Amino acid sequence: MITLRNITLRRGAKIVLDDASVTLQPGEKIGLVGRNGAGKSSLFALLTDRLQSDKGEVDIPRQWAVGEVAQNMPETAESATDFVLAGDVRLMAARKALEDAEVLEDGHAMADAHALLMDAGAFDAKPRAQALLMGLGFKGEQVEAPVNSFSGGWRMRLQLARALMCPAELMLLDEPTNHLDLDALVWLEAWLQRYDGTLIIISHDREFLDAITKVTLHLDEAKLHRYGGNYTAFEAMRAERMEQQQAAFGKQQERIAHLQKFIDRFKAKASKAKQAQSRVKALERMEKLAPVLASADFNFEFREPLNLPNPMLMFDEVACGYEVDGVENIIVRGINRSVLAGQRIGILGANGQGKSTVVKTVARMHRALGGKITEGKGLTIGYFAQQEMDVLRPDEGPLSHMVRLAKECSPNAREQELRDFLGQFRFVGDMVNQQVGSLSGGEKARLVLAMLVWQRPNLLLLDEPTNHLDLNTREALSMALNEFEGTVMLVSHDRALLREVCDEFWLVSKGEVAPFDGDLDDYQRWLLDQSKEAAKAAKDAAKQAAKNGGKAGAAMASTTPAPVAAAAPAAKPAVREDRKLSGQARQKLAEQTKPLRREMEGIDAKLNKLADERSNIEAELASGKASPTQIADLGKRLKGIHDELEAAELRWLELSAEVDAIYAAG
């Protein structure tokens, strides 16, 4: 178990933990909550020895491996799969042991290293790594792409996958959902529910915490308070605790006032001096209770729009996408929808289907690549970009942003009015001139919200607005959106926000936009069904690949041309003639590729034979009956089998590429 005893932790002049103690049991799933800046990430650093406490003890079992998401942005040309595989420290150690043994030509060490590789699950490690990547939204062709070819958000997903790959007894996840779409979030939620180690999560996603955690650890006023329950249960228990604390404080204040009144009245009288002195001592011995000081809530509201055109938008066969070097790449086409005044539309869809592209097209960030978008007269759009820096300037301060915006929207606004307005969003004093590039993610998000409110829009386009918002600010946003009189189009992985704000959903899928007939629970079930189908298909392909000889079978499944479907029995003569010609072409291609396919069949047989031999050697090593000399010989033979398999699989892939080239040319 994890035990923190009387911990005091300072960061500069700030006390993060003050004589804090808590005990966490093995296998517990814990949500670590507290306001922004309370010190949650510092507590993680304490648990991983990146920080040392000023006082007290931290006790974590020495044998526990700890997994966490690295916050640095990886910059490497290695493939996404190899980068994630490197997160499995046991596998990497076993591989290193085998490399060292091979250099020394030490058969005993080779056999030991192969045993370590078996324990680490080396033979299915790559599929496991790629399953993590696919679950987090990477496409089939992306799993072998170089890490430095991905954007920042995708690289953070790679870091998350690498952390999940680690066989850890303790997993620390700091805002793991920030860069995820809803489909990836649902997958991660299911994965963490199955995780059997100890898990501590920092998150501002209420439903995510409720689905996974059974314990809530609240960091407040430099103290740690443990609650048995998920986030919703924690809120109820904390409210009750605060009410009891406030009642106890009130009673104590009444008692203090009563004692002080007696002391003040009788301390000068000789006949009552003794009683007065005893009450003075009672006051001194009394442990003073502190009043409940609730954190100041953050609230804001969108101003009433000047007008509400209806319809606000009309899509007529609209195609959305982007251009690269003058080449159009259409992602979604054929949109025929209307957006009416007062609608609350949640935009759903798996990662990469084009949700953000649709929003950017409506926001005029991208031009429509086809069809026509008709805007209602007086349409005013407020756009919250998924990447806040798309609409912010890093070298300017919040006040400069507001001054520039006021020149466009309300040229008569005075600077003091703009300063007062920013103060409503917690930009006070010198913060109004602090460069945006140095602000935290939450501060940038609040600035974008302030700019939206000032524009007085009648259509709000919000693309993942909660990525850097704490729970209080998310609740304030939800309340403001519910009171907003205009139209909302929302892309978000925050299910609580979608439930509270949206009354209908659009699904972006397979290049189309269509209404989704159901609620968020229906959509989540649909996502899980899709994930199960994909997993089953991958599992079946893996089984088939194993039958066909490992990688060769998998490659064959992906590269062999699909069989031509049988023609309908009642075909016209012209169709029969076409079929005859195509049959002749197929026969010609078959003759051309026959020698290549024959060699591939021979390689398949060899691969199966080598795989069987490897299994027999591994079984013999595992039995413990082999003599030291036999172990050394078997270890060397395993190395030879490994090399033969690599060479045979490489030759199979070369032949497969030649067959593909012949079919493509024909």
Salt bridges, closest charged atoms under 4 A:
ASP19 OD1 - LYS55 NZ 3.75
GLU28 OE2 - ARG226 NH2 2.66
GLU57 OE1 - ARG5 NH1 3.17
GLU68 OE2 - ARG50 NH1 2.36
GLU75 OE1 - ARG155 NH1 2.76
ASP100 OD1 - LYS96 NZ 2.98
ASP124 OD1 - ARG128 NE 3.21
GLU144 OE2 - LYS126 NZ 3.40
GLU175 OE2 - HIS204 NE2 3.17
ASP181 OD2 - ARG157 NH2 3.79
ASP181 OD2 - LYS355 NZ 3.77
GLU189 OE1 - ARG495 NH2 2.43
GLU207 OE2 - ARG499 NE 2.51
ASP220 OD2 - ARG238 NH2 4.00
GLU235 OE1 - ARG206 NH1 2.69
GLU323 OE2 - ARG367 NE 2.83
GLU328 OE2 - ARG367 NH2 2.77
GLU375 OE1 - ARG364 NH2 2.95
GLU396 OE2 - ARG393 NH1 3.44
GLU396 OE1 - ARG404 NH1 2.56
GLU415 OE2 - ARG419 NE 3.09
GLU464 OE1 - HIS493 ND1 2.97
GLU475 OE2 - ARG206 NH2 2.55
ASP494 OD2 - ARG474 NH1 2.63
ASP521 OD1 - ARG499 NH2 3.08
ASP522 OD1 - ARG525 NH2 2.51
ASP540 OD2 - LYS536 NZ 3.15
GLU599 OE2 - ARG651 NE 2.98
GLU613 OE2 - ARG637 NE 2.75
ASP643 OD2 - LYS639 NZ 2.55
GLU644 OE2 - ARG637 NH1 2.93
GLU654 OE1 - ARG651 NH1 3.43
